[in-house]
Amino acid sequence: MIAPDPLNIALSDCLAYPRLSVPMAEHRRRHPDNPIRLHEQRLEDQHRGLLAGAFEAGLCQSPAAPEGIDVRPVWQDALALAVSAHHPLLAFASVSLEQAADNPWIALDARDFVGYCGQIDTLLTAAGVFPLDVTTATSFGLMMTLVAAGYGVCLAPAARIEGHRALGVVQRPLQEGALTLTTYFLSRRNTDSTRLEQFFQALQASA
């Protein structure tokens, strides 16, 4: 028996990963003959691969895409401030972005996390907040390690922060209200694929 061709999905911006397990499991249960293969790519390589047909779809956190690629929002994650378990900001029930930016700031590398960095920068700029003492981390795990060690604070999805509580990272809600990080589903324009829509529907159902 010939195995079916997999649905090749490119991933950029690692913050989307934890949300994938549930829809992928549901998709596998409902469509066992439609396997999925994931590919980690920088955003520019995801775009090139989509246009060249190497990938059927992609997930990222940037709405900007070249001509010929359709972009659809698929889910949103609530943001919170991540601080160490002994940070002075824990004296407050909630923290403003201005308060947060007065502390050393941990940011992800914009070369590998284009969408995340773009959305965070947009939120900070809209609030008129510009952190001055910034350390760049090359992975989300390193960012959480630096926060846990007290080297700075950062904005991240609340669910991801909660997952690092054992490391010594605690979250505080933001006074600005419901700030969110959006994940987008990318596909080549005019692609008519039942398999692709089945996967997109599984993602939407988990949102």
Beta strands, then each sheet from edge to edge (+ up, - down):
strand 1: 7-11
strand 2: 36-40
strand 3: 57-60
strand 4: 69-84
strand 5: 105-108
strand 6: 134-137
strand 7: 154-157
strand 8: 169-172
strand 9: 180-188
sheet 1: 2+ 1+ 3+ 9- 4+ 7-
sheet 2: 2+ 1+ 3+ 9- 4+ 8-
sheet 3: 5+ 6+
end
